[in-house]
Amino acid sequence: MRDYLTRGRTAPKILLGGQNFQSTAMEWFTVKTKSGDGIAEVVVNLDRATVYESKRFKDFVTEVIENSNKKIILNITKCKMIDSAFIGSMIIILKKLKTINGKLKLVADTQNMPVSISHTSLNEIFDIYPNTESAIFSIKQY
């Protein structure tokens, strides 16, 4: 499995016991999809999400969307800093989803939100939730 976690190669999809979830791992990002409902949670596994990871992030999420996931939950709770290039990629993904009637919900630690999110009024652009469960509940309302 370790070979798949380097250099952005994806791991084979695995069915997780009893929950009917599939998981694809990358060094920087993880995606979990629940079969049949079109919801995917993309977890950003970075302390600092910067210009260096933004293109790979955008390509990764685009691939997730192209695999019939129109409802994306973007979990950035592990990020302590997000730069403007990475935020730009998040906005591009949001716009892409809007063109196909998709939805994007953001999960962030609202008490310790990355400075770039809390100081730039991005809470007016993104729907931000404190945990995955509340984001899933919200996204299922559509």
Backbone hydrogen bonds, N-H to C=O, Kabsch-Sander energy under -0.5 kcal/mol:
donor,donor_aa,acceptor,acceptor_aa,energy
4,Y,1,M,-0.9
5,L,1,M,-0.7
5,L,2,R,-1.4
6,T,3,D,-1.1
9,R,6,T,-1.7
11,A,25,A,-1.3
14,I,23,S,-0.9
16,L,14,I,-0.7
16,L,21,F,-2.6
19,Q,16,L,-1.0
20,N,16,L,-1.0
21,F,16,L,-0.6
22,Q,33,T,-2.1
23,S,14,I,-1.1
24,T,31,V,-1.9
26,M,29,F,-1.6
30,T,43,V,-2.1
31,V,24,T,-2.0
32,K,41,E,-2.3
33,T,22,Q,-2.0
34,K,39,I,-1.4
35,S,20,N,-1.5
35,S,33,T,-0.6
37,D,34,K,-1.4
40,A,71,K,-2.7
41,E,32,K,-2.9
42,V,40,A,-0.6
42,V,73,I,-3.0
43,V,30,T,-3.4
43,V,41,E,-0.6
44,V,42,V,-0.5
44,V,75,N,-2.8
45,N,28,W,-3.2
45,N,43,V,-0.7
46,L,44,V,-0.6
49,A,81,M,-2.9
50,T,48,R,-0.8
53,E,50,T,-1.5
54,S,50,T,-1.2
55,K,51,V,-0.6
57,F,53,E,-2.5
58,K,54,S,-2.6
59,D,55,K,-2.8
60,F,56,R,-2.5
61,V,57,F,-2.7
62,T,58,K,-2.3
63,E,59,D,-2.0
64,V,60,F,-1.8
65,I,61,V,-2.5
66,E,62,T,-2.5
67,N,63,E,-0.9
67,N,64,V,-0.6
68,S,65,I,-1.0
69,N,64,V,-0.7
69,N,65,I,-0.8
70,K,68,S,-0.7
71,K,38,G,-2.2
72,I,70,K,-0.6
72,I,103,K,-2.9
73,I,40,A,-3.0
74,L,72,I,-0.6
74,L,105,K,-3.2
75,N,42,V,-3.2
75,N,73,I,-0.7
76,I,74,L,-0.7
76,I,107,V,-3.0
79,C,76,I,-1.6
80,K,47,D,-3.2
81,M,47,D,-1.7
83,D,49,A,-2.7
87,I,83,D,-2.2
88,G,84,S,-2.3
89,S,85,A,-1.8
90,M,86,F,-2.0
91,I,87,I,-2.3
92,I,88,G,-2.3
93,I,89,S,-2.2
94,L,90,M,-2.2
95,K,91,I,-2.6
96,K,92,I,-2.4
97,L,93,I,-2.5
98,K,94,L,-2.0
99,T,95,K,-1.6
100,I,96,K,-0.7
100,I,97,L,-0.9
101,N,98,K,-1.3
102,G,97,L,-3.9
103,K,70,K,-2.3
105,K,72,I,-2.5
106,L,127,D,-3.2
107,V,74,L,-3.0
108,A,106,L,-0.6
108,A,129,Y,-2.2
110,T,108,A,-1.2
112,N,109,D,-0.6
115,V,80,K,-0.6
117,I,114,P,-1.5
118,S,114,P,-2.1
119,H,115,V,-2.2
120,T,117,I,-0.8
122,L,117,I,-1.0
124,E,121,S,-1.8
125,I,122,L,-1.1
126,F,122,L,-3.1
127,D,104,L,-0.6
128,I,126,F,-0.7
129,Y,106,L,-3.1
135,A,131,N,-1.5
136,I,132,T,-2.7
137,F,133,E,-2.3
138,S,134,S,-2.1
139,I,135,A,-2.6
140,K,136,I,-1.9
141,Q,138,S,-1.1
142,Y,139,I,-1.1
